Amino acid sequence: MNLNEIYKREKIINTYFKKKYDYKTEEIFNKQVLELICELSEFAYETKCFKYWKNEKQSSPDITIPEFADCLMITLCFCDLANIEYIEIENIEENDMVKLFIEANRLASSLTINLEKEKLIKILFYLVAISKLLNYSDNEINDYCIDKMNKTEKMISE
């Protein structure tokens, strides 16, 4: 996945939203944090990783990858708000998807207290680790992110 290329395009799209909405207001910022928390939860729901009481298979990649892309794009929007220039992803040696989702949610919830670059980078680490556990290919992720950005750009231009 070419995260910095996706991020570069997301920053361009985000300029439209920053002009239209004042992310510095507590109301808009908190809504955006809640959006990230909801998207992380929707993604977790589709993986079914938490359903210890039944043997339910995770949703197909056609459903889970778009949820992943939503989480990624919103996190990249926060990276832009935090003025992060370049993102370097390190590998995380955690293979417990539940722990990864919990940590990502914990950090997302704490963004209302302080929008720290380190928190955002860690959320990205966790998302990438989850995508690897789900065996997403870089091409699949790129395709879904590009598709999502194309739809957003079309919406903006209308």
MIDOSE-1310 file (N, C-alpha, C; in nm, 2 decimals, decimal comma, always signed):
residues 158
mnln	+0,09/-0,12/+0,00/+0,00/+0,00/+0,00/+0,09/+0,12/+0,00; +0,06/+0,21/-0,09/+0,14/+0,34/-0,09/+0,07/+0,44/-0,01; +0,09/+0,43/+0,12/+0,02/+0,52/+0,22/+0,04/+0,67/+0,20; +0,16/+0,70/+0,17/+0,19/+0,85/+0,15/+0,13/+0,90/+0,02
eiyk	+0,12/+0,82/-0,08/+0,05/+0,87/-0,20/-0,10/+0,89/-0,18; -0,16/+0,79/-0,10/-0,30/+0,80/-0,06/-0,32/+0,93/+0,02; -0,22/+0,95/+0,12/-0,23/+1,06/+0,21/-0,22/+1,19/+0,13; -0,13/+1,20/+0,03/-0,12/+1,32/-0,05/-0,25/+1,36/-0,11
reki	-0,32/+1,26/-0,17/-0,44/+1,29/-0,24/-0,55/+1,32/-0,13; -0,55/+1,26/-0,02/-0,65/+1,28/+0,09/-0,63/+1,43/+0,14; -0,51/+1,48/+0,15/-0,48/+1,61/+0,19/-0,55/+1,71/+0,09; -0,54/+1,68/-0,03/-0,60/+1,77/-0,14/-0,75/+1,77/-0,12
inty	-0,81/+1,66/-0,10/-0,95/+1,65/-0,08/-0,99/+1,72/+0,05; -0,91/+1,71/+0,15/-0,94/+1,76/+0,28/-0,94/+1,92/+0,28; -0,87/+1,98/+0,18/-0,87/+2,13/+0,17/-1,01/+2,18/+0,15; -1,09/+2,10/+0,07/-1,23/+2,14/+0,05/-1,30/+2,14/+0,18
fkkk	-1,29/+2,03/+0,26/-1,37/+2,02/+0,38/-1,32/+2,12/+0,49; -1,19/+2,15/+0,49/-1,14/+2,25/+0,58/-1,19/+2,39/+0,55; -1,22/+2,42/+0,43/-1,28/+2,55/+0,39/-1,42/+2,55/+0,43; -1,49/+2,44/+0,41/-1,63/+2,44/+0,43/-1,67/+2,42/+0,58
ydyk	-1,59/+2,35/+0,66/-1,62/+2,33/+0,80/-1,50/+2,37/+0,89; -1,53/+2,42/+1,00/-1,42/+2,47/+1,09/-1,39/+2,35/+1,19; -1,29/+2,28/+1,15/-1,25/+2,16/+1,24/-1,20/+2,20/+1,37; -1,17/+2,33/+1,39/-1,11/+2,38/+1,52/-1,22/+2,40/+1,62
teei	-1,35/+2,40/+1,57/-1,46/+2,41/+1,67/-1,47/+2,27/+1,74; -1,51/+2,28/+1,87/-1,52/+2,15/+1,94/-1,63/+2,07/+1,89; -1,74/+2,13/+1,84/-1,85/+2,05/+1,79/-1,81/+1,97/+1,67; -1,75/+2,03/+1,57/-1,72/+1,96/+1,45/-1,61/+1,86/+1,47
fnkq	-1,51/+1,90/+1,55/-1,40/+1,81/+1,58/-1,45/+1,68/+1,65; -1,53/+1,70/+1,75/-1,58/+1,59/+1,83/-1,67/+1,50/+1,74; -1,74/+1,55/+1,65/-1,82/+1,47/+1,55/-1,73/+1,39/+1,46; -1,61/+1,45/+1,43/-1,52/+1,37/+1,35/-1,45/+1,26/+1,43
vlel	-1,42/+1,29/+1,55/-1,37/+1,18/+1,64/-1,47/+1,07/+1,65; -1,60/+1,10/+1,68/-1,70/+1,00/+1,69/-1,71/+0,92/+1,56; -1,70/+0,99/+1,44/-1,70/+0,92/+1,31/-1,59/+0,82/+1,31; -1,47/+0,85/+1,35/-1,36/+0,75/+1,35/-1,40/+0,63/+1,44
icel	-1,45/+0,66/+1,56/-1,48/+0,55/+1,65/-1,59/+0,46/+1,59; -1,69/+0,52/+1,53/-1,80/+0,44/+1,47/-1,74/+0,36/+1,35; -1,66/+0,42/+1,27/-1,60/+0,34/+1,16/-1,51/+0,23/+1,21; -1,43/+0,25/+1,31/-1,35/+0,14/+1,37/-1,44/+0,03/+1,42
sefa	-1,55/+0,07/+1,48/-1,65/-0,03/+1,53/-1,72/-0,11/+1,42; -1,75/-0,04/+1,31/-1,81/-0,10/+1,20/-1,71/-0,20/+1,13; -1,59/-0,16/+1,12/-1,49/-0,25/+1,07/-1,47/-0,37/+1,16; -1,46/-0,35/+1,29/-1,45/-0,46/+1,38/-1,57/-0,56/+1,37
yetk	-1,69/-0,50/+1,36/-1,81/-0,58/+1,35/-1,80/-0,67/+1,23; -1,76/-0,62/+1,12/-1,75/-0,70/+0,99/-1,65/-0,81/+1,00; -1,54/-0,79/+1,08/-1,44/-0,90/+1,09/-1,49/-1,01/+1,18; -1,59/-0,98/+1,27/-1,64/-1,08/+1,36/-1,54/-1,13/+1,46
cfky	-1,43/-1,06/+1,48/-1,32/-1,11/+1,56/-1,35/-1,12/+1,71; -1,46/-1,05/+1,75/-1,49/-1,05/+1,89/-1,60/-1,15/+1,93; -1,65/-1,22/+1,83/-1,77/-1,31/+1,86/-1,72/-1,45/+1,91; -1,68/-1,45/+2,03/-1,63/-1,57/+2,09/-1,73/-1,68/+2,12
wkne	-1,86/-1,64/+2,12/-1,97/-1,73/+2,16/-2,02/-1,81/+2,04; -1,98/-1,77/+1,92/-2,03/-1,85/+1,80/-1,92/-1,85/+1,69; -1,93/-1,94/+1,61/-1,83/-1,96/+1,51/-1,88/-1,90/+1,38; -1,89/-1,77/+1,38/-1,93/-1,69/+1,26/-1,81/-1,65/+1,18
kqss	-1,82/-1,67/+1,05/-1,71/-1,63/+0,96/-1,72/-1,48/+0,94; -1,60/-1,42/+0,92/-1,60/-1,27/+0,89/-1,66/-1,25/+0,76; -1,71/-1,12/+0,74/-1,76/-1,08/+0,62/-1,66/-1,09/+0,51; -1,70/-1,09/+0,39/-1,61/-1,10/+0,27/-1,52/-0,98/+0,26
pdit	-1,41/-0,99/+0,20/-1,32/-0,87/+0,18/-1,39/-0,76/+0,11; -1,49/-0,79/+0,02/-1,57/-0,68/-0,05/-1,64/-0,59/+0,05; -1,67/-0,65/+0,17/-1,73/-0,57/+0,28/-1,63/-0,51/+0,38; -1,53/-0,59/+0,41/-1,44/-0,55/+0,52/-1,34/-0,44/+0,47
ipef	-1,29/-0,46/+0,34/-1,19/-0,36/+0,29/-1,24/-0,22/+0,28; -1,37/-0,20/+0,24/-1,42/-0,07/+0,24/-1,43/-0,01/+0,38; -1,46/-0,09/+0,48/-1,46/-0,04/+0,61/-1,32/+0,00/+0,66; -1,23/-0,09/+0,62/-1,09/-0,05/+0,65/-1,05/+0,08/+0,59
adcl	-1,09/+0,10/+0,46/-1,06/+0,22/+0,39/-1,12/+0,34/+0,45; -1,24/+0,33/+0,50/-1,31/+0,44/+0,57/-1,23/+0,48/+0,70; -1,18/+0,38/+0,77/-1,10/+0,41/+0,89/-0,97/+0,48/+0,85; -0,91/+0,43/+0,75/-0,78/+0,48/+0,70/-0,80/+0,63/+0,66
mitl	-0,90/+0,65/+0,58/-0,92/+0,79/+0,52/-0,95/+0,89/+0,64; -1,03/+0,85/+0,73/-1,06/+0,94/+0,84/-0,93/+0,97/+0,93; -0,86/+0,86/+0,95/-0,73/+0,88/+1,03/-0,64/+0,97/+0,95; -0,63/+0,96/+0,82/-0,54/+1,04/+0,74/-0,59/+1,19/+0,74
cfcd	-0,72/+1,21/+0,75/-0,78/+1,34/+0,77/-0,73/+1,41/+0,90; -0,73/+1,33/+1,00/-0,67/+1,38/+1,13/-0,52/+1,41/+1,12; -0,45/+1,32/+1,04/-0,31/+1,34/+1,02/-0,28/+1,48/+0,95; -0,37/+1,51/+0,86/-0,36/+1,64/+0,79/-0,39/+1,75/+0,89
lani	-0,49/+1,74/+0,98/-0,52/+1,84/+1,08/-0,40/+1,86/+1,17; -0,33/+1,75/+1,20/-0,21/+1,76/+1,29/-0,09/+1,80/+1,22; -0,10/+1,83/+1,09/+0,02/+1,88/+1,01/+0,13/+1,78/+1,00; +0,09/+1,65/+0,99/+0,19/+1,55/+0,97/+0,23/+1,55/+0,82
eyie	+0,36/+1,56/+0,79/+0,40/+1,57/+0,65/+0,42/+1,43/+0,58; +0,48/+1,34/+0,65/+0,52/+1,21/+0,59/+0,49/+1,10/+0,70; +0,43/+0,99/+0,65/+0,40/+0,89/+0,74/+0,49/+0,77/+0,71; +0,55/+0,72/+0,82/+0,63/+0,60/+0,81/+0,57/+0,49/+0,90
ieni	+0,54/+0,38/+0,84/+0,47/+0,28/+0,92/+0,57/+0,17/+0,96; +0,57/+0,14/+1,09/+0,65/+0,03/+1,14/+0,56/-0,09/+1,16; +0,62/-0,21/+1,16/+0,55/-0,33/+1,19/+0,52/-0,34/+1,33; +0,40/-0,39/+1,36/+0,36/-0,42/+1,50/+0,35/-0,58/+1,51
eend	+0,41/-0,63/+1,61/+0,42/-0,77/+1,63/+0,29/-0,83/+1,70; +0,19/-0,76/+1,70/+0,06/-0,81/+1,77/-0,02/-0,88/+1,67; -0,07/-1,01/+1,71/-0,16/-1,08/+1,62/-0,29/-1,10/+1,68; -0,32/-1,03/+1,78/-0,46/-1,03/+1,84/-0,54/-0,92/+1,79
mvkl	-0,63/-0,95/+1,70/-0,71/-0,84/+1,63/-0,79/-0,77/+1,73; -0,84/-0,83/+1,83/-0,93/-0,77/+1,93/-0,85/-0,66/+2,00; -0,72/-0,69/+2,05/-0,64/-0,60/+2,11/-0,61/-0,48/+2,02; -0,58/-0,50/+1,89/-0,55/-0,40/+1,80/-0,67/-0,30/+1,79
fiea	-0,79/-0,36/+1,78/-0,91/-0,27/+1,77/-0,93/-0,19/+1,89; -0,92/-0,26/+2,01/-0,93/-0,19/+2,14/-0,84/-0,07/+2,15; -0,71/-0,10/+2,11/-0,61/+0,01/+2,12/-0,64/+0,12/+2,03; -0,68/+0,09/+1,90/-0,72/+0,19/+1,81/-0,83/+0,28/+1,86
nrla	-0,93/+0,21/+1,91/-1,05/+0,28/+1,97/-1,01/+0,37/+2,09; -0,92/+0,32/+2,17/-0,88/+0,39/+2,29/-0,81/+0,52/+2,25; -0,72/+0,51/+2,15/-0,65/+0,62/+2,10/-0,74/+0,72/+2,03; -0,83/+0,67/+1,95/-0,93/+0,75/+1,88/-1,01/+0,83/+1,98
sslt	-1,06/+0,77/+2,09/-1,13/+0,84/+2,19/-1,05/+0,95/+2,26; -0,92/+0,93/+2,27/-0,84/+1,03/+2,34/-0,80/+1,15/+2,25; -0,84/+1,14/+2,13/-0,81/+1,26/+2,04/-0,88/+1,38/+2,08; -0,99/+1,37/+2,15/-1,07/+1,49/+2,20/-0,99/+1,56/+2,31
inle	-0,90/+1,49/+2,38/-0,82/+1,55/+2,48/-0,70/+1,62/+2,42; -0,64/+1,55/+2,32/-0,52/+1,60/+2,26/-0,49/+1,54/+2,12; -0,49/+1,62/+2,02/-0,46/+1,57/+1,88/-0,31/+1,55/+1,87; -0,25/+1,44/+1,91/-0,11/+1,42/+1,90/-0,07/+1,33/+1,78
kekl	+0,04/+1,37/+1,72/+0,09/+1,30/+1,60/+0,11/+1,15/+1,64; +0,17/+1,13/+1,75/+0,21/+0,99/+1,79/+0,08/+0,90/+1,80; -0,03/+0,96/+1,85/-0,15/+0,88/+1,86/-0,20/+0,84/+1,72; -0,20/+0,94/+1,63/-0,25/+0,91/+1,49/-0,16/+0,81/+1,42
ikil	-0,03/+0,82/+1,44/+0,06/+0,72/+1,38/+0,04/+0,58/+1,43; +0,01/+0,57/+1,56/-0,02/+0,44/+1,63/-0,15/+0,39/+1,57; -0,25/+0,47/+1,56/-0,38/+0,42/+1,50/-0,35/+0,36/+1,36; -0,27/+0,43/+1,28/-0,23/+0,38/+1,15/-0,16/+0,25/+1,16
fylv	-0,07/+0,24/+1,26/+0,01/+0,11/+1,28/-0,09/+0,00/+1,30; -0,19/+0,03/+1,39/-0,29/-0,08/+1,43/-0,37/-0,11/+1,31; -0,41/-0,01/+1,23/-0,49/-0,04/+1,11/-0,42/-0,13/+1,01; -0,29/-0,09/+0,99/-0,21/-0,17/+0,89/-0,19/-0,31/+0,95
aisk	-0,17/-0,33/+1,08/-0,15/-0,46/+1,14/-0,28/-0,54/+1,12; -0,39/-0,48/+1,14/-0,52/-0,55/+1,12/-0,53/-0,60/+0,97; -0,50/-0,50/+0,88/-0,51/-0,54/+0,74/-0,42/-0,65/+0,70; -0,30/-0,66/+0,76/-0,21/-0,78/+0,74/-0,27/-0,91/+0,79
llny	-0,33/-0,90/+0,91/-0,39/-1,02/+0,97/-0,51/-1,07/+0,88; -0,57/-0,97/+0,81/-0,68/-1,01/+0,72/-0,64/-1,04/+0,58; -0,50/-1,04/+0,56/-0,44/-1,07/+0,43/-0,49/-0,98/+0,32; -0,51/-0,86/+0,34/-0,54/-0,76/+0,23/-0,41/-0,74/+0,15
sdne	-0,43/-0,74/+0,02/-0,31/-0,70/-0,06/-0,30/-0,55/-0,07; -0,18/-0,50/-0,10/-0,16/-0,36/-0,12/-0,25/-0,31/-0,23; -0,26/-0,39/-0,34/-0,35/-0,35/-0,45/-0,49/-0,33/-0,41; -0,54/-0,43/-0,33/-0,68/-0,42/-0,29/-0,71/-0,29/-0,21
indy	-0,62/-0,26/-0,12/-0,63/-0,14/-0,04/-0,62/-0,02/-0,12; -0,52/-0,01/-0,21/-0,51/+0,10/-0,30/-0,63/+0,12/-0,38; -0,68/+0,02/-0,44/-0,80/+0,03/-0,53/-0,92/+0,08/-0,45; -0,95/+0,03/-0,33/-1,06/+0,08/-0,25/-1,04/+0,22/-0,21
cidk	-0,92/+0,26/-0,17/-0,90/+0,40/-0,13/-0,91/+0,49/-0,25; -0,86/+0,46/-0,36/-0,88/+0,54/-0,48/-1,02/+0,55/-0,52; -1,10/+0,44/-0,51/-1,24/+0,44/-0,54/-1,31/+0,54/-0,45; -1,28/+0,53/-0,32/-1,34/+0,62/-0,22/-1,31/+0,76/-0,25
mnkt	-1,18/+0,79/-0,28/-1,14/+0,93/-0,31/-1,21/+0,98/-0,43; -1,22/+0,90/-0,53/-1,29/+0,93/-0,66/-1,44/+0,97/-0,63; -1,50/+0,89/-0,55/-1,64/+0,92/-0,51/-1,65/+1,05/-0,44; -1,56/+1,08/-0,34/-1,56/+1,20/-0,27/-1,54/+1,32/-0,36
ekmi	-1,44/+1,31/-0,45/-1,41/+1,42/-0,54/-1,53/+1,45/-0,63; -1,60/+1,34/-0,67/-1,72/+1,36/-0,76/-1,83/+1,43/-0,68; -1,85/+1,40/-0,55/-1,95/+1,46/-0,46/-1,91/+1,61/-0,45; -1,78/+1,64/-0,43/-1,74/+1,78/-0,41/-1,77/+1,86/-0,53
se	-1,74/+1,80/-0,65/-1,76/+1,88/-0,77/-1,90/+1,90/-0,81; -1,99/+1,83/-0,76/-2,13/+1,84/-0,80/-2,20/+1,96/-0,73
